């Protein structure tokens, strides 16, 4: 099914996959003047050194590396669950930009959070990740996820966060949509995304198609998108977007 979403391009653009290694500093310093409230995700623990780079330095995220552990080399995947919250953030982040954006949305919404991780994490090498993502895009329910999902019936709104890879959503999030599509019936879906300068690609069409194929009716709110190196500059736009939800 995913083949229909492959665009004719000679090079897969892996957006929001940027330089990350243990010797580099955290992104929290670039967010110290945030106008957003504090949330339950500790931004000081989010390593995203690409945030704040100039467009020239970042080069649309091309050729960059990650820590090889899908942003989890120093801590466990984010998991914040409660019994009385009716919104949930589900996200995947290879190099930290999407995770930082998720933390900002959590601060605004107070939502519970589940971070998606692939059982076989993605290589720190950009080229190897590109090759793997190309192969996975042709196969349903790949990669296999290493996550225990909570009972989604508790939640009315599901925020779904992902980087754009190859002009559509990153493969772990596609797996989540395919696996849990029927459990999204009747809910409000709120996408958010980081990218390499190419926008949302076909990611929203993909969500709509999977839900339709599963005969699922859901309300899909307008997505929030920002370039992966500019998440620290997005607070004002993010707040405007959030305040316009459900209007």
KESEDO-86936 format. One record per residue (C-alpha): residue in three letters; x, y, z; residue number from 1. Coordinates in nm, 2 decimals. Layout:
+------+--------+--------+--------+-----+
! type !      x !      y !      z ! seq !
+------+--------+--------+--------+-----+
!  ALA !      X !      Y !      Z ! NUM !
...
+------+--------+--------+--------+-----+
***
This chain:
+------+--------+--------+--------+-----+
! type !      x !      y !      z ! seq !
+------+--------+--------+--------+-----+
!  UNK !   0.00 !   0.00 !   0.00 !   1 !
!  UNK !   0.28 !   0.24 !   0.08 !   2 !
!  UNK !   0.41 !   0.22 !  -0.28 !   3 !
!  UNK !   0.14 !   0.47 !  -0.38 !   4 !
!  UNK !   0.30 !   0.73 !  -0.17 !   5 !
!  UNK !   0.65 !   0.71 !  -0.32 !   6 !
!  UNK !   0.72 !   1.02 !  -0.53 !   7 !
!  UNK !   0.95 !   1.01 !  -0.83 !   8 !
!  UNK !   1.28 !   1.13 !  -0.69 !   9 !
!  UNK !   1.63 !   1.02 !  -0.72 !  10 !
!  UNK !   1.72 !   1.09 !  -0.36 !  11 !
!  UNK !   1.52 !   1.02 !  -0.05 !  12 !
!  UNK !   1.51 !   1.33 !   0.16 !  13 !
!  UNK !   1.53 !   1.24 !   0.53 !  14 !
!  UNK !   1.40 !   1.56 !   0.70 !  15 !
!  UNK !   1.46 !   1.64 !   1.06 !  16 !
!  UNK !   1.75 !   1.38 !   1.09 !  17 !
!  UNK !   2.04 !   1.59 !   1.20 !  18 !
!  UNK !   2.38 !   1.58 !   1.36 !  19 !
!  UNK !   2.37 !   1.43 !   1.71 !  20 !
!  UNK !   2.65 !   1.28 !   1.92 !  21 !
!  UNK !   2.75 !   1.27 !   2.28 !  22 !
!  UNK !   3.01 !   1.55 !   2.25 !  23 !
!  UNK !   2.75 !   1.80 !   2.14 !  24 !
!  UNK !   2.54 !   2.01 !   2.37 !  25 !
!  UNK !   2.16 !   1.99 !   2.43 !  26 !
!  UNK !   1.90 !   2.20 !   2.25 !  27 !
!  UNK !   1.76 !   2.33 !   2.58 !  28 !
!  UNK !   1.99 !   2.64 !   2.57 !  29 !
!  UNK !   1.83 !   2.76 !   2.25 !  30 !
!  UNK !   1.48 !   2.72 !   2.41 !  31 !
!  UNK !   1.56 !   2.90 !   2.74 !  32 !
!  UNK !   1.35 !   3.21 !   2.64 !  33 !
!  UNK !   1.05 !   3.00 !   2.55 !  34 !
!  UNK !   0.71 !   3.18 !   2.58 !  35 !
!  UNK !   0.54 !   2.84 !   2.64 !  36 !
!  UNK !   0.46 !   2.70 !   2.99 !  37 !
!  UNK !   0.67 !   2.42 !   3.14 !  38 !
!  UNK !   0.56 !   2.07 !   3.07 !  39 !
!  UNK !   0.62 !   1.72 !   3.19 !  40 !
!  UNK !   0.89 !   1.65 !   2.93 !  41 !
!  UNK !   1.24 !   1.76 !   3.05 !  42 !
!  UNK !   1.37 !   1.96 !   2.76 !  43 !
!  UNK !   1.72 !   1.96 !   2.91 !  44 !
!  UNK !   1.74 !   1.59 !   2.84 !  45 !
!  UNK !   1.65 !   1.63 !   2.47 !  46 !
!  UNK !   1.96 !   1.62 !   2.25 !  47 !
!  UNK !   1.89 !   1.80 !   1.93 !  48 !
!  UNK !   2.21 !   2.00 !   1.83 !  49 !
!  UNK !   2.07 !   2.07 !   1.48 !  50 !
!  UNK !   1.82 !   2.30 !   1.64 !  51 !
!  UNK !   1.95 !   2.66 !   1.58 !  52 !
!  UNK !   2.18 !   2.58 !   1.29 !  53 !
!  UNK !   2.16 !   2.81 !   0.99 !  54 !
!  UNK !   2.00 !   2.68 !   0.68 !  55 !
!  UNK !   2.34 !   2.66 !   0.51 !  56 !
!  UNK !   2.49 !   2.46 !   0.80 !  57 !
!  UNK !   2.19 !   2.23 !   0.82 !  58 !
!  UNK !   2.16 !   2.18 !   0.44 !  59 !
!  UNK !   1.80 !   2.04 !   0.46 !  60 !
!  UNK !   1.93 !   1.77 !   0.70 !  61 !
!  UNK !   2.12 !   1.60 !   0.42 !  62 !
!  UNK !   2.40 !   1.36 !   0.51 !  63 !
!  UNK !   2.36 !   1.40 !   0.89 !  64 !
!  UNK !   2.39 !   1.14 !   1.16 !  65 !
!  UNK !   2.21 !   1.05 !   1.48 !  66 !
!  UNK !   2.31 !   0.86 !   1.80 !  67 !
!  UNK !   2.19 !   0.54 !   1.65 !  68 !
!  UNK !   1.93 !   0.49 !   1.93 !  69 !
!  UNK !   1.65 !   0.70 !   1.80 !  70 !
!  UNK !   1.72 !   0.98 !   2.05 !  71 !
!  UNK !   1.73 !   0.74 !   2.35 !  72 !
!  UNK !   2.10 !   0.67 !   2.40 !  73 !
!  UNK !   2.10 !   0.84 !   2.74 !  74 !
!  UNK !   1.74 !   0.77 !   2.87 !  75 !
!  UNK !   1.44 !   0.55 !   2.83 !  76 !
!  UNK !   1.17 !   0.63 !   2.57 !  77 !
!  UNK !   0.93 !   0.90 !   2.69 !  78 !
!  UNK !   0.62 !   0.75 !   2.85 !  79 !
!  UNK !   0.39 !   0.98 !   3.05 !  80 !
!  UNK !   0.05 !   0.82 !   3.13 !  81 !
!  UNK !  -0.23 !   0.92 !   3.36 !  82 !
!  UNK !  -0.59 !   0.81 !   3.43 !  83 !
!  UNK !  -0.78 !   1.13 !   3.38 !  84 !
!  UNK !  -0.63 !   1.29 !   3.07 !  85 !
!  UNK !  -0.82 !   1.27 !   2.74 !  86 !
!  UNK !  -0.54 !   1.36 !   2.50 !  87 !
!  UNK !  -0.23 !   1.16 !   2.40 !  88 !
!  UNK !   0.08 !   1.25 !   2.21 !  89 !
!  UNK !   0.23 !   0.97 !   2.00 !  90 !
!  UNK !   0.56 !   1.05 !   1.83 !  91 !
!  UNK !   0.88 !   0.92 !   1.68 !  92 !
!  UNK !   1.20 !   1.12 !   1.67 !  93 !
!  UNK !   1.53 !   1.00 !   1.52 !  94 !
!  UNK !   1.75 !   1.30 !   1.60 !  95 !
!  UNK !   1.56 !   1.51 !   1.85 !  96 !
!  UNK !   1.38 !   1.78 !   1.66 !  97 !
!  UNK !   1.04 !   1.61 !   1.66 !  98 !
!  UNK !   1.09 !   1.52 !   2.03 !  99 !
!  UNK !   1.16 !   1.88 !   2.12 ! 100 !
!  UNK !   0.84 !   1.98 !   1.93 ! 101 !
!  UNK !   0.65 !   1.71 !   2.11 ! 102 !
!  UNK !   0.77 !   1.85 !   2.45 ! 103 !
!  UNK !   0.63 !   2.20 !   2.36 ! 104 !
!  UNK !   0.30 !   2.06 !   2.26 ! 105 !
!  UNK !   0.28 !   1.86 !   2.58 ! 106 !
!  UNK !   0.35 !   2.18 !   2.77 ! 107 !
!  UNK !   0.05 !   2.35 !   2.60 ! 108 !
!  UNK !  -0.19 !   2.05 !   2.61 ! 109 !
!  UNK !  -0.10 !   1.86 !   2.92 ! 110 !
!  UNK !  -0.14 !   1.55 !   2.72 ! 111 !
!  UNK !  -0.01 !   1.20 !   2.80 ! 112 !
!  UNK !   0.29 !   1.10 !   2.59 ! 113 !
!  UNK !   0.41 !   0.78 !   2.43 ! 114 !
!  UNK !   0.73 !   0.78 !   2.22 ! 115 !
!  UNK !   0.75 !   0.52 !   1.94 ! 116 !
!  UNK !   1.08 !   0.32 !   1.90 ! 117 !
!  UNK !   1.16 !   0.06 !   1.64 ! 118 !
!  UNK !   1.28 !  -0.28 !   1.77 ! 119 !
!  UNK !   1.57 !  -0.23 !   1.54 ! 120 !
!  UNK !   1.67 !   0.13 !   1.59 ! 121 !
!  UNK !   1.79 !   0.33 !   1.29 ! 122 !
!  UNK !   2.15 !   0.36 !   1.20 ! 123 !
!  UNK !   2.35 !   0.67 !   1.29 ! 124 !
!  UNK !   2.46 !   0.68 !   0.93 ! 125 !
!  UNK !   2.24 !   0.88 !   0.71 ! 126 !
!  UNK !   2.29 !   0.68 !   0.40 ! 127 !
!  UNK !   2.21 !   0.35 !   0.57 ! 128 !
!  UNK !   1.89 !   0.50 !   0.72 ! 129 !
!  UNK !   1.79 !   0.62 !   0.38 ! 130 !
!  UNK !   1.84 !   0.27 !   0.23 ! 131 !
!  UNK !   1.64 !   0.10 !   0.51 ! 132 !
!  UNK !   1.36 !   0.35 !   0.49 ! 133 !
!  UNK !   1.33 !   0.30 !   0.12 ! 134 !
!  UNK !   1.29 !  -0.07 !   0.17 ! 135 !
!  UNK !   1.04 !  -0.04 !   0.46 ! 136 !
!  UNK !   0.82 !   0.20 !   0.27 ! 137 !
!  UNK !   0.71 !  -0.09 !   0.04 ! 138 !
!  UNK !   0.60 !  -0.32 !   0.32 ! 139 !
!  UNK !   0.30 !  -0.28 !   0.56 ! 140 !
!  UNK !   0.36 !  -0.27 !   0.93 ! 141 !
!  UNK !   0.73 !  -0.23 !   0.91 ! 142 !
!  UNK !   0.94 !  -0.15 !   1.11 ! 143 !
!  UNK !   0.82 !  -0.35 !   1.41 ! 144 !
!  UNK !   0.77 !  -0.12 !   1.70 ! 145 !
!  UNK !   0.91 !  -0.18 !   2.05 ! 146 !
!  UNK !   0.64 !  -0.01 !   2.26 ! 147 !
!  UNK !   0.34 !  -0.10 !   2.48 ! 148 !
!  UNK !   0.05 !   0.12 !   2.38 ! 149 !
!  UNK !  -0.20 !   0.22 !   2.64 ! 150 !
!  UNK !  -0.57 !   0.17 !   2.60 ! 151 !
!  UNK !  -0.65 !   0.43 !   2.34 ! 152 !
!  UNK !  -1.02 !   0.43 !   2.44 ! 153 !
!  UNK !  -0.93 !   0.67 !   2.72 ! 154 !
!  UNK !  -0.83 !   0.94 !   2.47 ! 155 !
!  UNK !  -1.05 !   1.16 !   2.25 ! 156 !
!  UNK !  -0.76 !   1.35 !   2.09 ! 157 !
!  UNK !  -0.44 !   1.19 !   1.95 ! 158 !
!  UNK !  -0.15 !   1.41 !   1.86 ! 159 !
!  UNK !   0.07 !   1.23 !   1.61 ! 160 !
!  UNK !   0.42 !   1.36 !   1.56 ! 161 !
!  UNK !   0.68 !   1.26 !   1.30 ! 162 !
!  UNK !   0.97 !   1.37 !   1.09 ! 163 !
!  UNK !   0.92 !   1.38 !   0.71 ! 164 !
!  UNK !   1.12 !   1.11 !   0.54 ! 165 !
!  UNK !   1.11 !   1.08 !   0.16 ! 166 !
!  UNK !   0.82 !   1.33 !   0.14 ! 167 !
!  UNK !   0.60 !   1.14 !   0.38 ! 168 !
!  UNK !   0.59 !   1.04 !   0.74 ! 169 !
!  UNK !   0.87 !   0.84 !   0.90 ! 170 !
!  UNK !   0.81 !   0.47 !   0.88 ! 171 !
!  UNK !   0.76 !   0.39 !   1.25 ! 172 !
!  UNK !   0.47 !   0.63 !   1.26 ! 173 !
!  UNK !   0.32 !   0.47 !   0.95 ! 174 !
!  UNK !   0.34 !   0.14 !   1.13 ! 175 !
!  UNK !   0.15 !   0.30 !   1.42 ! 176 !
!  UNK !  -0.12 !   0.43 !   1.19 ! 177 !
!  UNK !  -0.16 !   0.10 !   1.02 ! 178 !
!  UNK !  -0.16 !  -0.11 !   1.34 ! 179 !
!  UNK !  -0.40 !   0.11 !   1.54 ! 180 !
!  UNK !  -0.62 !   0.26 !   1.27 ! 181 !
!  UNK !  -0.94 !   0.10 !   1.40 ! 182 !
!  UNK !  -0.87 !   0.23 !   1.75 ! 183 !
!  UNK !  -0.87 !   0.58 !   1.61 ! 184 !
!  UNK !  -1.23 !   0.57 !   1.51 ! 185 !
!  UNK !  -1.43 !   0.86 !   1.63 ! 186 !
!  UNK !  -1.12 !   1.05 !   1.76 ! 187 !
!  UNK !  -0.97 !   1.38 !   1.67 ! 188 !
!  UNK !  -0.63 !   1.33 !   1.50 ! 189 !
!  UNK !  -0.38 !   1.62 !   1.54 ! 190 !
!  UNK !  -0.07 !   1.58 !   1.33 ! 191 !
!  UNK !   0.26 !   1.77 !   1.39 ! 192 !
!  UNK !   0.58 !   1.73 !   1.20 ! 193 !
!  UNK !   0.94 !   1.85 !   1.14 ! 194 !
!  UNK !   1.09 !   1.85 !   0.80 ! 195 !
!  UNK !   1.39 !   1.95 !   0.59 ! 196 !
!  UNK !   1.22 !   2.24 !   0.42 ! 197 !
!  UNK !   0.98 !   2.04 !   0.20 ! 198 !
!  UNK !   0.66 !   2.07 !   0.42 ! 199 !
!  UNK !   0.43 !   1.79 !   0.51 ! 200 !
!  UNK !   0.46 !   1.59 !   0.18 ! 201 !
!  UNK !   0.20 !   1.33 !   0.14 ! 202 !
!  UNK !   0.18 !   1.25 !   0.51 ! 203 !
!  UNK !  -0.18 !   1.38 !   0.57 ! 204 !
!  UNK !  -0.31 !   1.20 !   0.26 ! 205 !
!  UNK !  -0.15 !   0.89 !   0.39 ! 206 !
!  UNK !  -0.33 !   0.92 !   0.73 ! 207 !
!  UNK !  -0.66 !   0.98 !   0.55 ! 208 !
!  UNK !  -0.61 !   0.68 !   0.31 ! 209 !
!  UNK !  -0.52 !   0.43 !   0.59 ! 210 !
!  UNK !  -0.82 !   0.54 !   0.80 ! 211 !
!  UNK !  -1.05 !   0.52 !   0.49 ! 212 !
!  UNK !  -0.93 !   0.17 !   0.41 ! 213 !
!  UNK !  -1.01 !   0.06 !   0.76 ! 214 !
!  UNK !  -1.35 !   0.23 !   0.75 ! 215 !
!  UNK !  -1.25 !   0.46 !   1.03 ! 216 !
!  UNK !  -1.41 !   0.80 !   1.07 ! 217 !
!  UNK !  -1.19 !   1.06 !   1.25 ! 218 !
!  UNK !  -1.16 !   1.43 !   1.25 ! 219 !
!  UNK !  -0.82 !   1.54 !   1.13 ! 220 !
!  UNK !  -0.71 !   1.89 !   1.25 ! 221 !
!  UNK !  -0.47 !   2.11 !   1.04 ! 222 !
!  UNK !  -0.12 !   1.99 !   1.10 ! 223 !
!  UNK !   0.17 !   2.20 !   1.25 ! 224 !
!  UNK !   0.49 !   2.18 !   1.06 ! 225 !
!  UNK !   0.83 !   2.34 !   1.11 ! 226 !
!  UNK !   1.18 !   2.28 !   0.97 ! 227 !
!  UNK !   1.39 !   2.06 !   1.19 ! 228 !
!  UNK !   1.65 !   2.33 !   1.26 ! 229 !
!  UNK !   1.39 !   2.59 !   1.36 ! 230 !
!  UNK !   1.19 !   2.42 !   1.64 ! 231 !
!  UNK !   1.34 !   2.67 !   1.88 ! 232 !
!  UNK !   1.19 !   2.96 !   1.68 ! 233 !
!  UNK !   0.84 !   2.82 !   1.65 ! 234 !
!  UNK !   0.68 !   2.90 !   1.99 ! 235 !
!  UNK !   0.47 !   3.19 !   1.87 ! 236 !
!  UNK !   0.34 !   3.00 !   1.57 ! 237 !
!  UNK !   0.29 !   2.69 !   1.77 ! 238 !
!  UNK !   0.08 !   2.87 !   2.03 ! 239 !
!  UNK !  -0.14 !   3.03 !   1.75 ! 240 !
!  UNK !  -0.19 !   2.69 !   1.60 ! 241 !
!  UNK !  -0.28 !   2.53 !   1.93 ! 242 !
!  UNK !  -0.53 !   2.80 !   2.02 ! 243 !
!  UNK !  -0.70 !   2.75 !   1.68 ! 244 !
!  UNK !  -0.76 !   2.38 !   1.73 ! 245 !
!  UNK !  -1.12 !   2.28 !   1.76 ! 246 !
!  UNK !  -1.25 !   2.62 !   1.68 ! 247 !
+------+--------+--------+--------+-----+
***
